[in-house]
Amino acid sequence: MSRSLYRRLRSTYLGFTAGFGCFLVALAVLEQEGMPRQWIGYLFMFGTIVLYATIGVLSRTSNVLEYYVAGRRVPALFNGMATAADWISAASFISLVGGLYIRGFDGLAYIMGWTGGYVLVALLIAPYLRKFAQYTIPDFLAARYDGGDGGRAVRLLAVTATIAVSFIYVVAQIYAVGLIASRFTGVDFSVGIFLGLASILVCSFLGGMRAITWTQVAQYIIIVVAFLIPAMWLAVKHSDNPVPQLAYGKLLSRLSAREAVLQQDPKEAQVRATFRQRAAEYDERLRQLPVSWEVGRIEAQRHLDRIKQRNASLLEIRAAERALIAYPKNVDEANREWSDARDQCLARAEPIMPHAQPYPGPQPQSDIKRNNFLALVFCLMVGTAGLPHILMRSYTTPSVDETRVSVFWTLFFILLIYLTIPALAVLVKYDIYHALVGSDYAHLPNWVSYWANVDKVNPLLSITDINHDGVVQLAEIGIDGDMLVLATPEIAGLPYVISGLVAAGGLAAALSTADGLLLAISNALSHDVYYKLVDPIASTQKRVTISKLLLLAVAFIAAYAASQKPADILSLVGAAFSLAGSTLVPALVLGVFWKRANHYGALAGMATGFCVCVYYMVHTNPVLGGSAAGQWLHIAPISAGIFGVPAGLLTMAVVSLATPAPAHRIASMVDYIRAPEP
């Protein structure tokens, strides 16, 4: 059965890949014939959503085993592809290249942390979960830390952590769906969110893990094609080498040389001095609050009155009216807006940060950057090993051996993307530094005006002639990292059909991860809370129905949260990883490798790790009401897990040693899951 299923799946997905290639060729021909760009965006978005929905309908099921773990019959190769799609989220596909573009070497923390985390999954957790052969992560923790109550308290705590981690993560994915849909079809951001949500629900609502698995395999194919084509094109354009990873080193040295030239450019220095002056002006306004706010408001009104009196042009009057409307409504708003504007000016005034230099800056700033780099790598690695939607995939293979092989394939498929990301960041940066910087404002490329007008309220791209010399300086370019991958085809000079392909790839990355996360939440609520704690005699049909209803409710709550645009994608994802690592990983790892770990230790460790992590994020993140002044050892709030994980481990060890050892049957269970399969 396994071999016949493998052959059938191979034929199906080879046919799908060929069909997708024909779809691309057809759209390229239609573009040459004059099809409008917007229609190409519609076709890509709705075509892929219909595809995912079709797979979801064909894979619908009410069988518990199929719904929760895809029948435990997914071959290792295809489980690896599905897990890679589950893993390559919007943060990886959309935001990571932009993060490397802006931060340079420091951005490699994400690549190292996320890839290294999968090694931890392979070595410490995945095979043992498969040997345990249940449905969810709370299932394992409740059985391992059964203190005589069936593990109820541990299960509830694990469910709480699963929901918190998965909800934060899924909000970031749905936010990305709205971002892509609104940029490439012109629909409102909120409408784009619910269009994407429809695709997510058809897959996960009808078929659970079974539908999600076969959809994610198709999504991975779209992701890898969409990511590699622009990267290969740019590699050929700048180095005559179609392999981005091989072009990377050659272009990195050229980029460093270009950075050195720009660093010495007097016009660049002039622009940065202007930004420093503006920052000083904002600082002065902040010092004189509330008087400065009142004076500014009166001046904005007088300016509008003056230009009306002298019969100025309608354009000038409208500009003055917009300035008055945009003026802060009160002192608190002025304090917030002027502080942000000052910080932005100071950032634009900074010298060029060498892309290849680790932790640039004077001491002790360089040491702080290094410590944050290492802390972030640690949090992302450990957080990866605690993500419920990833660990759930350990249950879907036919055997423990297949799980190990599946993790190998997952790493392989992830590396196809992750080894390309640093190369693509350098390729795009090299293109912008040579083709855009130094160009004439009168002859800017078309992609600049397009992306500058996508979002008028918070522009994704702004280029302003600060020193009025008619030439673009690097410091005059303000760019949002989240737009770089989506804009790469236009920056490279590729046809618009490739832009639509990249948008479809980003959409696939966001939808695939959102599917897995929503299923993790609904399964935790339906299986671990409803079935295990509320109604243990519920029929299988009722359990699946409850899971579907809960999934629907959670999906709409997450969509509403995403529509509020709570934070940037990388920040949300980073918070989820710190929480996962602090709360779940100590209990999972010690549960496998330390027999003395007990019920009391697990409860204390999970609670302590969670509370320390949340406290640090709230205490130090300005968005949550905290302050950077409250940081410990200057560690950024995204790396709160650097404190939460040791706190959880230490607490769990101390409490376990101070309380009675677990029962003999628990030790026997640990021996069983650690014993290799014959």
N, C-alpha and C positions, 0 to 999 in steps of 0.2 A: 504493500500500500504506500509506504513512504517513497519508494523509488518511482512508482507510477505517478504519485502526486508531484514529486520533484520534476519529472519530465513534462507533466501537464502545465505546471507553473512556468517552467522555462519557456515552453512554446508560447504560452499566453503573453508573457511579458516581453519576449522578443517581438511578437506581433504588435504589442502595444508601442514599443519603441519605434518600430518601423512606421506605424500609423502616425505617431506623434511627429516623426521626421517629415512625413508627407504633409501634415497639417502646417508645419513651419514653411515648407516650400510653397504651398498654396498661398499662404498669407504674404510671403515675400513677393510672389507674382502679382497678387492683388494690390500690394503697395506700389509696385512699379506701374500698375495700370491706373493709379491715382486714387486708391481708397483712402479716405480721411484717417488721420492718426487716431482720432477718438474711436472710430469703429474698430480699428485693430485692437485697441485697449479693451473694448467691450467683448470682442470675440475671444480674446485670451482669457479674460476673467470669467465670463459666463461659460465658455467652453470647458475650462478646467473644473469649474464648480459642478457643471452637469456631469462631467466624467466621474468625479468623486461621489456624487449623489447616486449615479448609476451603480457603481461598485457597492455602495452602501445598501441599495435596494436589493441587489442580487445576493448579498451576503446576510440578509436579515435572518435573525434566529431568536428563538425563545428558550433554547437549551442552555442551562446554567453553565455547563462546562465550556460550550462554544462562546457564550456571551462574556464570561469572565476571563478565560485563558485560551480562546481560539481552539478549543479541543485538544490542547497540548500536542499538536501535530504539525507545527510550522517548521519546515526544514531550516537548518542552520544558516544557509546562505540567505534565504529570504527573510528569516528573522533578523539577521544582521542588517539587511537593507531597511527593514521596517524600523528597527531600533535606531539606526543612523538618521532616518527621517524624523523619528520622534525626538532625537537629540539635537539635530541641526535646526534650531529654532530661529525665530526672527532676529534674535540677538546675534546669532552666528552669521546668518545670511545677510542681513541688512546693516547691522550696527558695527560689526567687528572690523570690517575694512575701514570704516570711518574712524573708529577708535584708534587704529594703528596709524592712519593718516595724520590725525591730530596729535597723538601722544608719542608716536615713534616707538622706540624700544619698549617703553613702559607698557604699551598695548599688548606686547607678547605674553604678559601675565595671563591673559584670557586663553590664548592658544595652549600654553604650557599647563595651566590649571585644568582646563576642561579635558584635554587629551590625557594627561596624567591621571585624572580621576577615573577614567575608564580602566586603567591598569589596576587601580584599587578595587573596582567592581569585579574584575576578572579574578583577582587573587583572593579577595577577602569575603565576598558576599554571594555573587551570582550562582556558582555551583551548589552552594549549601542551601540557598532558597529553593532551587529546583529539586534537590533531594527531599526537602521538606514537603513539596508537592501540594501546597494549598492555593489560595486565591490572592491574598493581599499581604502587605507588609505587617499591618496590625495582627493578622492571623499568626504569623511567625512569632512576633513579640509576645502575644498573649499566651501562646503555648510554651514558649521558652521561659517566660517569667510568671508562670502560674503559681501564685502564692496560696492556693487553696480556694480561691474564689473564681476559678476558671480564667484568671487573668483579666477580669473585667476592668480593673482600674488601669492596668497597663494598656489594655486595648483602647480605652477611652482617650488616654493621653496620646497614644500613637495616632488615633483617628484625628484628634485635634491638630497634631503636628502635620499630618498628611494634608488636611484641608487647608491649613494656613499656608504651607509651602506651595501647594499646587494652585491655590487661588491667586496668590501674588504672581506666580509665574504665568498663569493663564491670562490674567489681565494684560500682561505685557504682550502676549501673542495676539489677543483680540485687538488691542490697540494698534499693533502692526498691520493687522488685516484692514482696519479702517483707514490707516495711513496709505496703504498701497491702493486700495479701491478708490479712495478720493482723488489720489494723484493721477491715476491712469484712466479713469472713466468720467471724472468731473462731478460725480455724485457727492453729496454732503458726507462729511466724515462719519456722522452717526448712521446714515443710511448704509455706508460702506461696511460698518461694523456688523449690521444685521444681515446684510447680504452674505458676508463670510460666515456668520453664525448659522445661517440656513444650511450651508454645506457641512459644517461641523456636526450639526444635529442629525442630518440625514444619515451620516456614517455611523456615529456613535449611538444614536438613539435606536436605530433599527437593528444593528448587528453587533454592537458592543465591540469586544476585542477582535472578534473574527472579521468584521467589516473594516475596522481600523487598520488591522494588519495588512490586508490586501490593498487598501487605499494607500497606506504609507509606502508600500513597495513602488507603486506608480508615482507617488509624490517624490520619492528619492530620485527616480530616473529624471523627472522634470528638474529637480533641484540641481543635480550634477551637470546636466546639459546646459541649463541656464547660467550656471556659475562659470563653467570652464570656457564657453565660447568667447565671451568678451575678454577674459584673461588671456586666452591664446592669441586672440586678434591683436591686443595691445603688445604682447610679447613679440609677435612678428613685426609689428609696426616699429618698435623701438630697438629691437636687437636681432631681427631676422631669425629668431628661434621660436618655434611654436610651443615650446615647453616653458611655461611661466617660471617654474622653479629653477630652471637652468639660466634663464634670463635675469633672474633676481640679483645674483651677485654682481654681474656686470653693470647693471643699472644702478645698484646701490652706491657704487663708487662714483658714478657720474652724478648721481643726485647729491652726494656729499660735496662734490666739487661745485655744483651749482649753488648749494646752500652757502658755501664760503664766499662766493662772488656776491650773492645777495646781501650777505651780512655786512659787507664792506660798502655797499651802494649808498651814497649820500642821500639819495631821494628816499630810500627805505628809512633811513635814520630820521629824515624830516617828517615823514608820515607818523612814525612811532612817537616822535616828540610832540606832535599835534595831539595824539591820543593821550599822552601823559598830561598835557595841558588841560584837556577836557576832563580827565579824571580828577584833576586838582579843582576844577570848577565845580564838579558834582560834590566833591568833598566839602568845599566851602558852603554850598547850599545846605548840605546835611548838617553842618555845624551851626548854621543860622536858623534851623527850624525852630518854631513854626513860622517865623517872620518871612523867611525866604519863600515859603509856599504861598502865603497871602500876596506877597509882592509879585510873584510870577503869575498868579492867577489874574491879578489886575492888569498886568502888562499884556497878557495874552488877549484879554478882552479889549484893551485900548488899541492893540495892533489891528485887530479885526475892524474896529470902528474907523481907524485911520484909513485903511485901504478902501473901505466902502465910501468914505467921504471924497477920496480923490478919484473915484470911478475906475478903480483898478480892474484888470481883466477878471473874468469869471474863474479862471484857473487859480489866480492868486487868492481870490476870496474863498474859494472852496478849500484851499490849502490852509488858510488861516482858521477857517471854521473847524477843519479836522484837528488842527493843533489845539484849539480850545476844548474840543470834545475829548481829546486824548489826555488832556492835562489831568494830573491826579485829583481825585475827588475830595480827598481829605489829607491830613498830615501823615497819618499812618501809611496810606497808599503812596504818598510822595517819598516817605522814608524808604519804603520797600523798592519802589521803582528806581529812585536815584542811587540807591546802594547797588542794585543790579547793574545799572548803567555804568557806574564808576568801576565796578569789578570787570565789566566787559571791556572798558577802555584800557584798564590796566593790563588785561590779558593781551589785547591787541598791541600794546606798547612794549611787550616783552621781546627780547631778542629772538631770532630764529632758533628753534630748538633742533639741533642736529638729529636727524631721523635714526641714525645708527648708533648714537652715543648712549650708553646706559646711564640713567640717573643724572642727566645734565644739571648743572648749577653749582653754586659755591657751597662749601660746608657751612652749616650742618644741613642745608636744604637737600643736598645730594644723599646724605645718609637717611633722611626722612623718606625720600623717594624710594630708596632701595628697600627700606623696611616695609613700606606699603606694597611694593612690588611682591616681595616674598610673602607677606601676609595675604595678599589677594590670591596668589598661586595656591597657598595652603587652603584657603577657604573654598576655592573653586574645586580643587581636587577632592577634598573631604565632602563638600556639598554634593558633588556628582555621585558619590557612593551612597548618598542618602535620598536621592530623588525617587519618590514613590512610582511615578509613571515609567521611569527607566527600569527600576528593579522588578516591576510587574512583568516585564517581558522575559524575565528568567523563567517564568512559569509556563511559557507557551511552546517550548520545544519538546520533542518526544522523550528526551533523556538528559541526564546530567552531562554526558559526553557531548551531546549536541549543543547544550548550553555553553560549554567551554568553547567549542568551535564557533558558535554564534557570536560570542564576544570578540573572537579574533576577526571575523568578518565585519562586525560593527566598527572596530578600530580601523580596519582597512578602508571602509567606505567613508568614515569620518575624515581620515587623513587625506583622502582625495580632495576634500574641500579645505581642510585646515592647513595643509601645506601650500595651498594656492592663495589663501587669504593674505599672508605677509607679502607675497610676490605681487598680488594685485594692488595692494596699498601703495607699494613703491612705484608700480607702473602708472597708476593714476596720478600720484604725486609728481612724478617725473614729467608727465604730460602737461599738467597744470603749470608747473614751475617753468617749463620751456615755451609752451604754446600760448598760455594765457598771460603770465607775468611778463611785462615788457611790451605787450601788444597795445594798439591804439584803441582808445575808448570808442572811436567812431566806427571801428570794425571788429566789435566783439562777436564771437561765435554765437550761432542761434540758440545753442543749449543754455547759454547764460540767461537770456531774456525769458526763456520758457520756465526755467526753474526758479528764477527770481519772482515770477508772478504766480507760482502755484499756491502759495500761502501769503496773502497780503498782510495778515496780522502779525505772524511770526515768520518772517522770510527765511526760506531754507538757504538762499544764496543772496548775498548783497555785495555789490562792487561799487564803491563811491570814490570819486576823484577828490581825495582829501586835500592834496597839495595843488590841485588845479593845473597839472602839467599835461593833461591829456593822455598820460601813459599809465597803464595798470601796474601798481606796485603790489608786492605780496601782502603787505600790511593792510592794503585797501580791500582785500578779499575776505569776507566773512562767510564761512561755509558750515552747514550743518552736516555732521558726520553721517546721519541717517540717510542722507540723499545720495551719497557717493556711489554706492553699488547700483542703485536704480538709474543714476545718470551716466554710469560708465559707458554704455553703448553709444550714447550721443557724444561723450567726450572723445571716444575712440573713432568717431566718424562712421559707425555702423548704421545700417538701415533701422528704421523705427521698429520693424518687426522684432528685432533682437531686444529692444527696450521692452516690448510687450512680453517677450520670453523671460527676461529677467524679473519683471513684475510677477509673472506667473510662478517663477521659482521662489520668489520671496513669499508669495501667497501660500504656496505649497509648504514652505518651511514653517510658516506661522500656523497654518491649519493642522498640519500633522502633529505638531507639539500640543496644540490646543485640544485636539481629539484625545490624545493620551492623558492629558492632565484632567480634563473633565470626566473621563471614565474613572480615573483614580479617585477623584472626589466622590462621584456617585457610588462607586463600589464600596468605598469606605463607609459611606452613610447607610447604604442598603444592606450590605453583607455584614459589616462589622458592628453596626449599631442596631439596625432593624432586625436582621435575622439572628445574630448571635446574642443580642441583649434584650430585645423587645418581644420578638415572636419566633422562638426557635422551631416551631412546628409549621411555619409558613411553607406552602407548596412552592415548587420550583418556578411555576408560572407566576405566582404572586411576587416572588423575590425579584425576578427579572423585570416585572411591571413596575415595582417600586423603584428599582434602579433607574429605569427609563424616566419616570416622573421626576425623580430627584435630579437626574442629569439635566432635564429641561429647565428646572428651577434654577440650578446653579449656573447654567449657561446664560440665562437672562440677567441674573445678578452680576455676573462677571462682565457681561456686555455693557450693562449700565455703568459699572465702575470704570471700564475702559473709556467710555464716552466722556468721562470727566477729565481725561488726559492727566492722570495723577503724577506722572514723572516720566523721564526718558527710559527707553527700553532696557539699556544696560544696568541702570540703577535698580529697577524692579527685579531683574533677573539676579543681580548680585545679592539682593536682600533675601531672595528665596534660597539661594545656595547656602548662605550663612546660617539661615534657620534650619535647613535640612541637615547640615553637618553638625550643628550644635545639639539638635534634639534627637535625631534618629541614629546617626552613625555610631556613637559610643555604645548604645544598647545593641545594635546589630552586630558589631564586630566582637565585643566582649561576649555576646550571647553565643557566638560560634567558638571562640578561642579561649574562653575562661569559664570553666565549669562552676567556679565559686560565685560568679555573678548571680545575684538573686533578685527576687521580686521587689524588695525594698530599695535595693541599690538602683534598679532600673527606674523606678518611680522618681526617686530623688535625683538621679542623674539627668533624666529627660527634662524634668521640671526646672532644674538648675540651669542646664544648658540653654533651654528656651528663654528663661527669664533674663539671664545675663546677656544673651544676644539681643533680645528686644529692648532691654534697658539701655544698652550701649547705643543702639540705632536711634532710639528716641532722644537720648541725652545729647547726642552729637550731631544729628542731622537737622540743619536749619528748616528743611521742608516739614519736619515733624515737630517743630517747635524747640529743637535743641540748639546747641552752639558748638562751633569748632573748638572753642576754648575748653570744652569739657572732654576733649579727646585724651585717651590714655596712650602715652608714648607716641603721640601724633599719628595714630592709626585712623584712617578714614572709616566712616560708618559702614561702607559697603563690605568691609572686612571684619565685621563684628564677630564672626565665627572664630577668629584667632583667639578670642577670650572665651567664647561660649563652649567650644569643643573641649579645651583642657578643663574648664570648670565642670562640664558634664562628666568627663572621664574620671577626674579626681573624686568628685562627689560619689559617683557610682561605685568606685573601688572602695572608698572609705566606709560607706554605708553597708556595702555587701559584706565587708570583713567584720563590721561591728554587729551584724545581725545573723540569725541562724542560716546555715548553708541550705541550698535548695534540696528538694527531695531526690531520692535515688533515681526515680523515673525520669527526672529532668536531665540528670547526668547521662542516663542511658540514651535519651533522645539526642543529646549533643554528640555522643559517640556514634550514633547511627548516621546523622547528617554529615559527620566528618569522615566517615569510612568511605573509601573509593568504591565505585560500583564494580562488580565483577565483570 
